[in-house]
Amino acid sequence: EPYYRQALTLYQGIPNTEEQQANCLGNLATSLHERGKPAQAEPYYRQALTLYQGIPNTEKNQADCLLNLAASLTTRGKLADAESYYRQALTLYQGIPNTQRDQANCLFNLATTLRELDQLAQSEPYYHQALTLYQDIPGTEHDQANCLKNLATTLSKLDKLADAEPYYHQALTLYQNIPNTEEQQAGCLNNLATTLRELGKLADAEPYYHQALTLYQSIPNTQRDQANCLLNLATTLSKLDKLAQAESYYRQALTLYQDIPNTEEHQATCLHLLAITLLLLGQLADAEPYYHQALTLYQDIPNT
């Protein structure tokens, strides 16, 4: 970083070095962004972009600058601003040969930004376009898997559950061949199970919850994910009339939630469903205190 600053200062005193100045500014911005300083990086990307826009034949530099600026804005939560720059970068890349990977990255980031802005229907086609490009580029299996997983999640939120299911399967298959993706695999398995459950395929959903849980239990700091998985598994088992098994998982989920801050509503849900399960098992006396505990929690939670 300090060397980029020194070089920039020198170039600014030398005529006809606008392109070198722009390169310095872009590199300085990237250095700051990579060191977790996106707010400091942003103005340097803007200055670099302004310079590049006045220099012929720098469309690739401009596109890179726009993409990096958008990523920096995304990190800062300025999603609406980021969206605009992703679109501008994409337009430029599409006019530049041999930039398919840059185009795919742009499309993926644009889709994710739109999804985070709750513009799900707009997000979906960009994931499809990104996926199509990645699938023609060797060595992008991880990008493909991320694209498939995000596409599946978007389709699920759009209530296109039957469409989402095969994409979760495809993402999972790819992740299983990529080292150090256990957490992504677990997320895929959990989401796939939930999709199947919502499609009424309860028996199909159950083993995926078990697999997700096993993976989460091997990953540090996933207590919340483990608890969510246990709760979902218990709910599925209840619907399959496997009440004794469901009871055990509700208890395990509850134990985890009780050690996680701000999970009072999840705890109340666990207690309530555990009470219902015990009631269905004919254990009326055991069920009663859990109803009381659930009610006490719910009374302190707004809109319940």
Disulfide bonds with the S-S distance in Angstrom:
none
